[in-house]
Amino acid sequence: MAKKAIKLVMPDGSDVVTQVPKVKAVHPFGSKILVEALKASEVMGTTLAVDHVNSETGDAPQAYIVELGPQVPEESGLKVGQRVYWEGKGMAVKDPRAEHDRVRALLEISNIRAIIEE
């Protein structure tokens, strides 16, 4: 059986956008932090020990802060460009600005465990 195309309409009968525009960028909202996770191969050989690697993605729990949400308090000490050690779950996002085939993720401030001085 062939699949039928689904047409979405508003309650007033007008068409809903059928082609979603391409994503240009992902920005954190509220107190979220957008990070670019480093791969395990990128942090091996550094003086900071890696004791946990995500078995699904191969990512180490280190990342660079790409952007801070508007409600991240200044007194948090977090700044764009800092390398951080994090744990827990983040929400992976497809951000076309990502470089080096790294995963970008949205995290809560509470996921950040340490700022790494380079």
PAZA-267526 format. One record per residue: x, y, z of N, C-alpha, C in turn; residue number from 1; residue in one letter. Coordinates in pm, 1 decimal, decimal comma, padded with zeros to 6 digits. Each point is the difference from the previous one (the first is absolute). Example, Ala and Ser with C-alpha at 12.3 -4.5 7.8 and 13.67 -1.06 7.14 Angstrom:
residues 2
{r {01319,0; -00569,0; 00780,0}; {-00089,0; 00119,0; 00000,0}; {00090,0; 00120,0; 00000,0}; 1; "a"} {r {-00035,0; 00105,0; -00072,0}; {00082,0; 00119,0; 00006,0}; {-00077,0; 00109,0; 00073,0}; 2; "s"} 
***
This chain:
residues 118
{r {00083,8; -00117,0; 00000,0}; {-00083,8; 00117,0; 00000,0}; {00089,0; 00124,2; 00000,0}; 1; "m"} {r {-00023,5; 00091,3; -00089,8}; {00079,0; 00122,7; -00011,8}; {-00040,3; 00098,5; 00109,3}; 2; "a"} {r {00099,0; 00073,6; 00047,5}; {-00029,4; 00101,0; 00101,7}; {-00061,6; 00122,0; -00066,5}; 3; "k"} {r {-00099,8; 00056,3; 00065,3}; {-00061,9; 00122,1; -00048,6}; {00071,1; 00119,7; 00059,3}; 4; "k"} {r {00012,2; 00104,4; -00077,4}; {00057,2; 00124,6; 00051,3}; {-00099,5; 00060,9; 00097,8}; 5; "a"} {r {00048,2; 00046,4; 00109,5}; {-00085,7; 00061,2; 00101,5}; {00002,4; 00150,5; -00020,2}; 6; "i"} {r {-00117,2; 00059,2; -00005,6}; {-00010,8; 00144,7; -00014,1}; {-00047,4; 00055,6; 00132,5}; 7; "k"} {r {00076,8; 00093,1; 00053,3}; {-00036,0; 00062,2; 00126,8}; {-00071,7; 00131,4; -00026,6}; 8; "l"} {r {-00111,2; 00019,2; 00071,0}; {-00075,1; 00124,9; -00014,8}; {-00032,0; 00056,5; 00137,5}; 9; "v"} {r {-00011,7; 00130,4; 00006,1}; {-00038,8; 00068,7; 00122,3}; {-00150,9; -00015,2; 00018,1}; 10; "m"} {r {-00050,6; 00029,3; 00120,6}; {-00144,5; -00009,9; 00023,0}; {-00083,0; 00085,0; -00096,8}; 11; "p"} {r {00061,0; 00111,1; -00049,2}; {-00074,9; 00083,6; -00093,6}; {00010,2; -00049,9; -00144,5}; 12; "d"} {r {00068,2; -00113,9; -00021,0}; {00011,2; -00057,7; -00134,0}; {00123,9; 00043,0; -00077,4}; 13; "g"} {r {00076,4; 00096,6; 00052,8}; {00121,3; 00043,8; -00070,4}; {00110,3; -00104,4; 00015,8}; 14; "s"} {r {00088,5; -00005,7; -00099,3}; {00109,0; -00097,4; 00001,1}; {00103,7; 00033,3; 00106,2}; 15; "d"} {r {00052,9; -00103,2; 00060,8}; {00113,1; 00012,4; 00091,3}; {00125,1; -00008,7; -00086,6}; 16; "v"} {r {00106,5; 00062,7; 00042,4}; {00125,1; -00006,7; -00075,3}; {00034,9; -00147,4; -00021,1}; 17; "v"} {r {00018,0; -00038,3; -00124,3}; {00028,6; -00140,2; -00028,4}; {00148,9; -00027,4; -00010,0}; 18; "t"} {r {00078,7; 00101,3; -00024,1}; {00143,8; -00018,0; -00003,4}; {00059,5; 00081,9; 00113,5}; 19; "q"} {r {00062,2; -00069,0; 00091,1}; {00060,8; 00066,6; 00114,3}; {00133,4; 00059,0; -00044,8}; 20; "v"} {r {00024,8; 00127,1; 00028,2}; {00127,5; 00061,2; -00039,4}; {00118,1; -00070,7; 00066,1}; 21; "p"} {r {00116,7; 00007,8; -00064,6}; {00120,9; -00059,7; 00056,5}; {00040,8; 00075,1; 00125,7}; 22; "k"} {r {00058,7; -00073,3; 00093,4}; {00048,7; 00058,7; 00124,7}; {00127,8; 00077,0; -00029,5}; 23; "v"} {r {00006,7; 00124,9; 00045,3}; {00119,8; 00082,2; -00017,3}; {00089,6; -00009,5; 00121,9}; 24; "k"} {r {-00059,4; -00009,9; 00118,1}; {00076,2; -00007,3; 00124,2}; {-00092,4; -00043,8; 00112,6}; 25; "a"} {r {00060,1; -00050,7; 00105,5}; {-00073,3; -00036,7; 00121,2}; {00054,9; 00087,5; 00112,3}; 26; "v"} {r {-00088,8; 00065,1; 00074,2}; {00040,4; 00088,1; 00109,3}; {-00061,4; -00050,6; 00130,0}; 27; "h"} {r {00074,2; 00004,0; 00110,3}; {-00055,6; -00044,7; 00127,5}; {-00105,3; 00097,8; 00051,2}; 28; "p"} {r {-00097,1; -00053,0; 00069,7}; {-00109,0; 00078,2; 00056,0}; {00011,7; -00003,8; 00151,2}; 29; "f"} {r {-00041,0; 00106,8; 00064,8}; {-00000,3; 00003,8; 00146,2}; {00139,1; -00016,9; 00056,2}; 30; "g"} {r {00015,2; -00095,7; 00090,6}; {00129,4; -00020,7; 00065,2}; {00077,2; -00117,3; -00060,5}; 31; "s"} {r {-00034,9; -00040,3; -00119,9}; {00070,7; -00109,7; -00067,4}; {00133,9; 00048,8; -00054,8}; 32; "k"} {r {00089,8; -00094,4; -00021,5}; {00132,4; 00027,1; -00054,6}; {00018,2; -00087,5; -00122,9}; 33; "i"} {r {00044,6; 00059,5; -00110,4}; {00029,0; -00076,5; -00121,0}; {00149,3; -00030,8; -00000,7}; 34; "l"} {r {00033,2; -00129,0; -00005,8}; {00139,9; -00041,6; -00000,6}; {00028,9; -00082,9; -00124,4}; 35; "v"} {r {00128,3; -00007,0; -00034,1}; {00047,0; -00086,1; -00107,6}; {00089,2; -00103,7; 00066,0}; 36; "e"} {r {-00046,9; -00125,2; 00002,3}; {00069,4; -00107,0; 00071,6}; {00125,9; -00042,9; -00073,7}; 37; "a"} {r {00104,7; -00022,3; 00076,6}; {00124,5; -00050,4; -00055,4}; {-00007,9; -00151,8; -00010,4}; 38; "l"} {r {00061,8; -00055,8; -00100,7}; {00005,5; -00145,1; -00015,7}; {00109,6; -00055,2; 00088,9}; 39; "k"} {r {-00015,3; -00125,2; 00039,5}; {00099,4; -00062,9; 00087,1}; {00139,2; 00008,7; -00061,7}; 40; "a"} {r {00010,1; -00016,0; -00130,0}; {00131,1; 00004,4; -00065,7}; {00063,7; 00138,0; 00008,5}; 41; "s"} {r {-00081,3; 00104,3; 00020,3}; {00052,7; 00135,7; 00010,0}; {00055,4; 00030,9; 00138,6}; 42; "e"} {r {-00045,3; -00072,7; 00101,6}; {00045,2; 00030,5; 00135,1}; {00101,0; -00101,7; 00051,7}; 43; "v"} {r {00016,4; -00110,9; -00068,1}; {00102,5; -00095,8; 00039,6}; {00135,2; 00066,3; -00020,5}; 44; "m"} {r {00090,1; -00021,7; 00091,1}; {00130,9; 00062,0; -00011,6}; {00008,3; 00133,9; 00070,6}; 45; "g"} {r {-00114,4; 00050,3; 00049,4}; {00004,0; 00121,9; 00080,3}; {00029,5; -00042,0; 00143,2}; 46; "t"} {r {00029,3; 00094,0; 00083,7}; {00032,9; -00034,3; 00138,3}; {-00123,5; -00023,4; 00085,2}; 47; "t"} {r {-00118,1; 00025,9; -00053,8}; {-00124,4; -00022,2; 00073,6}; {-00049,1; -00140,4; -00030,1}; 48; "l"} {r {-00018,6; -00081,0; 00101,5}; {-00041,9; -00138,1; -00019,9}; {-00145,5; -00006,0; -00044,8}; 49; "a"} {r {-00028,6; -00091,9; -00088,1}; {-00136,8; -00023,4; -00046,3}; {-00045,2; -00130,6; 00062,9}; 50; "v"} {r {-00095,5; 00007,5; 00090,4}; {-00043,8; -00122,1; 00066,9}; {-00134,7; -00049,8; -00050,3}; 51; "d"} {r {-00055,9; 00070,4; -00096,3}; {-00130,2; -00041,1; -00052,9}; {-00009,9; 00044,4; -00144,6}; 52; "h"} {r {-00040,2; -00091,6; -00085,1}; {-00022,8; 00032,7; -00140,0}; {-00137,3; -00053,3; -00035,0}; 53; "v"} {r {-00078,3; 00079,6; -00069,8}; {-00132,3; -00042,4; -00043,4}; {00017,3; -00113,2; -00099,8}; 54; "n"} {r {-00048,0; -00118,7; 00033,9}; {00020,2; -00117,1; -00084,9}; {-00073,3; 00010,3; -00133,6}; 55; "s"} {r {-00105,8; 00077,3; -00006,9}; {-00074,6; 00012,9; -00124,9}; {00068,2; 00094,9; -00097,6}; 56; "e"} {r {00049,3; 00113,1; 00049,3}; {00055,1; 00101,2; -00089,3}; {00151,2; 00008,3; 00002,4}; 57; "t"} {r {00064,1; -00059,0; 00100,8}; {00144,4; 00011,2; 00013,0}; {00044,3; 00135,2; 00052,9}; 58; "g"} {r {-00094,8; 00080,7; 00045,5}; {00033,1; 00133,7; 00049,1}; {00046,6; -00004,5; 00144,8}; 59; "d"} {r {00102,3; 00077,8; 00029,2}; {00047,3; 00015,6; 00136,6}; {-00084,3; 00108,4; 00066,4}; 60; "a"} {r {-00004,0; 00000,5; 00131,1}; {-00080,9; 00100,5; 00067,9}; {00071,3; 00135,0; 00009,9}; 61; "p"} {r {00065,0; 00039,5; -00105,0}; {00061,8; 00132,1; -00007,8}; {-00059,4; 00070,3; -00120,1}; 62; "q"} {r {-00016,0; 00130,8; 00011,7}; {-00061,5; 00075,6; -00108,8}; {00045,0; 00145,0; 00008,7}; 63; "a"} {r {-00019,0; 00069,9; -00109,3}; {00020,6; 00144,7; -00001,9}; {-00136,3; 00067,6; 00003,7}; 64; "y"} {r {-00010,9; 00105,0; 00077,1}; {-00124,0; 00076,6; 00004,5}; {-00008,6; 00082,7; -00126,9}; 65; "i"} {r {-00109,7; -00017,0; -00072,3}; {-00022,8; 00071,4; -00125,3}; {-00085,8; 00123,6; 00024,1}; 66; "v"} {r {-00100,1; -00014,8; 00085,9}; {-00092,8; 00110,8; 00024,3}; {-00070,5; -00022,4; 00133,1}; 67; "e"} {r {-00027,5; 00108,8; 00069,6}; {-00072,2; -00004,9; 00126,7}; {-00140,4; 00054,9; -00019,4}; 68; "l"} {r {-00096,7; -00063,5; 00062,5}; {-00136,1; 00051,2; -00005,1}; {-00009,0; 00133,4; 00072,0}; 69; "g"} {r {-00102,8; 00079,0; -00030,5}; {-00011,9; 00134,1; 00058,1}; {-00018,2; 00003,4; 00151,4}; 70; "p"} {r {-00038,2; -00110,1; 00061,4}; {-00020,6; -00001,2; 00145,0}; {00112,4; -00069,0; 00077,3}; 71; "q"} {r {00112,1; -00029,3; -00067,5}; {00115,4; -00054,2; 00073,1}; {00059,6; 00115,5; 00079,2}; 72; "v"} {r {00003,0; -00011,3; 00132,7}; {00048,0; 00112,0; 00081,3}; {00149,7; 00026,7; -00020,0}; 73; "p"} {r {00036,1; 00127,4; -00003,0}; {00141,2; 00038,1; -00015,1}; {00085,9; -00061,0; 00109,9}; 74; "e"} {r {-00055,1; -00008,2; 00119,9}; {00077,0; -00053,0; 00112,5}; {00028,7; -00150,4; -00012,5}; 75; "e"} {r {-00055,1; -00065,2; -00103,2}; {00031,2; -00141,4; -00022,0}; {00146,0; -00018,0; -00040,2}; 76; "s"} {r {00060,5; 00104,8; -00054,4}; {00139,0; -00008,3; -00043,6}; {00018,0; -00063,9; -00135,8}; 77; "g"} {r {-00108,9; -00038,7; -00064,2}; {00008,8; -00065,3; -00130,4}; {00007,4; 00103,0; -00110,9}; 78; "l"} {r {00086,2; -00029,0; -00098,2}; {00018,8; 00090,5; -00113,3}; {00013,1; -00080,1; -00127,8}; 79; "k"} {r {-00041,0; 00059,5; -00110,0}; {00015,8; -00062,4; -00131,7}; {00148,5; -00023,9; -00024,2}; 80; "v"} {r {00032,1; -00117,4; -00051,6}; {00137,9; -00035,2; -00031,5}; {00068,5; -00081,3; 00107,9}; 81; "g"} {r {-00059,8; -00006,8; 00119,3}; {00061,3; -00077,8; 00106,7}; {-00016,6; -00149,5; -00027,4}; 82; "q"} {r {00100,6; -00074,5; 00040,9}; {-00007,5; -00145,4; -00006,4}; {-00049,4; -00046,7; 00136,1}; 83; "r"} {r {-00098,9; -00087,7; -00000,1}; {-00061,8; -00044,8; 00125,2}; {-00005,2; -00151,6; 00005,9}; 84; "v"} {r {-00009,4; -00048,6; 00121,3}; {-00021,5; -00141,5; 00026,7}; {-00145,1; -00011,9; 00043,0}; 85; "y"} {r {-00076,6; -00088,6; -00064,5}; {-00141,7; -00011,7; 00032,4}; {-00039,7; -00146,1; 00014,7}; 86; "w"} {r {-00112,8; -00020,2; 00065,5}; {-00053,8; -00134,9; 00011,6}; {-00151,2; 00006,2; -00005,8}; 87; "e"} {r {-00060,5; -00115,0; -00016,0}; {-00144,8; -00004,7; -00009,8}; {-00043,6; 00004,3; -00144,9}; 88; "g"} {r {-00125,5; 00024,2; -00017,3}; {-00056,1; 00000,9; -00134,9}; {-00015,9; 00141,0; -00051,7}; 89; "k"} {r {00026,5; 00013,0; -00126,2}; {-00027,6; 00123,7; -00070,2}; {-00092,8; -00034,0; -00115,5}; 90; "g"} {r {-00051,2; 00100,4; -00062,1}; {-00086,5; -00022,7; -00115,4}; {00081,0; 00030,3; -00125,8}; 91; "m"} {r {00034,9; -00103,9; -00074,5}; {00076,5; 00018,3; -00123,3}; {-00085,0; 00079,1; -00099,1}; 92; "a"} {r {00062,9; 00095,7; -00066,5}; {-00069,7; 00081,2; -00099,4}; {00080,9; 00003,1; -00128,6}; 93; "v"} {r {-00069,8; 00007,7; -00110,5}; {00066,8; 00012,6; -00129,0}; {00012,2; 00148,7; -00030,3}; 94; "k"} {r {00118,3; 00051,5; 00022,2}; {00027,2; 00141,2; -00023,6}; {00094,2; 00008,5; -00119,3}; 95; "d"} {r {-00044,5; 00060,5; -00110,4}; {00084,3; 00004,2; -00119,7}; {00129,7; 00077,2; 00018,3}; 96; "p"} {r {00013,0; 00073,3; 00109,1}; {00125,1; 00072,5; 00025,9}; {00106,9; -00089,5; 00060,9}; 97; "r"} {r {-00035,4; -00123,0; 00038,9}; {00094,5; -00090,5; 00065,8}; {00120,2; -00026,6; -00089,4}; 98; "a"} {r {00115,6; -00009,9; 00063,4}; {00124,0; -00025,3; -00072,6}; {00061,0; -00132,6; 00043,3}; 99; "e"} {r {00090,0; -00050,8; -00079,8}; {00080,0; -00117,5; 00034,0}; {-00084,1; -00124,3; 00025,1}; 100; "h"} {r {-00117,7; -00010,4; -00058,5}; {-00088,6; -00115,0; 00021,8}; {-00025,6; -00027,6; 00147,6}; 101; "d"} {r {-00003,4; 00103,1; 00079,7}; {-00029,6; -00015,2; 00142,0}; {-00150,1; 00013,5; 00024,1}; 102; "r"} {r {-00044,8; -00064,9; 00105,4}; {-00139,4; 00008,8; 00040,8}; {-00018,7; 00127,1; 00080,3}; 103; "v"} {r {-00107,4; 00071,2; -00026,7}; {-00038,2; 00114,4; 00083,3}; {-00117,6; -00042,8; 00086,3}; 104; "r"} {r {-00001,9; 00051,3; 00121,8}; {-00104,7; -00039,3; 00093,3}; {-00039,4; 00117,7; 00088,3}; 105; "a"} {r {-00124,0; -00003,3; 00044,9}; {-00050,6; 00096,7; 00096,6}; {00006,9; -00064,6; 00137,6}; 106; "l"} {r {00059,1; 00071,9; 00094,6}; {00017,0; -00050,5; 00136,5}; {-00060,4; 00096,1; 00100,7}; 107; "l"} {r {-00029,0; -00051,8; 00116,2}; {-00035,9; 00081,9; 00115,0}; {00129,3; 00045,0; 00066,5}; 108; "e"} {r {-00001,2; 00111,7; 00069,0}; {00117,8; 00045,7; 00073,7}; {00045,9; -00108,6; 00097,3}; 109; "i"} {r {-00093,7; -00070,5; 00058,3}; {00034,2; -00103,4; 00098,7}; {00077,6; -00116,8; -00060,7}; 110; "s"} {r {00002,3; -00012,9; -00133,4}; {00078,0; -00105,9; -00065,2}; {00149,1; 00032,8; -00005,4}; 111; "n"} {r {00034,5; 00128,4; 00014,0}; {00140,4; 00041,6; -00006,5}; {00064,2; -00032,6; 00134,3}; 112; "i"} {r {00107,8; -00077,6; -00003,9}; {00068,6; -00041,3; 00122,8}; {00127,0; 00079,7; 00025,2}; 113; "r"} {r {00064,0; 00047,7; -00106,5}; {00124,1; 00074,4; 00020,8}; {00032,9; 00079,8; -00126,0}; 114; "a"} {r {00070,9; 00110,3; 00020,5}; {00055,7; 00077,4; -00110,1}; {00144,9; -00043,5; -00014,3}; 115; "i"} {r {00040,5; -00035,9; -00120,3}; {00135,2; -00047,6; -00024,9}; {00085,5; 00117,2; -00043,8}; 116; "i"} {r {00106,8; 00023,6; 00072,6}; {00092,2; 00106,7; -00037,9}; {00096,8; -00056,4; -00102,6}; 117; "e"} {r {00013,0; 00068,5; -00113,1}; {00090,0; -00046,3; -00106,8}; {00124,1; 00086,8; -00005,7}; 118; "e"} 
***
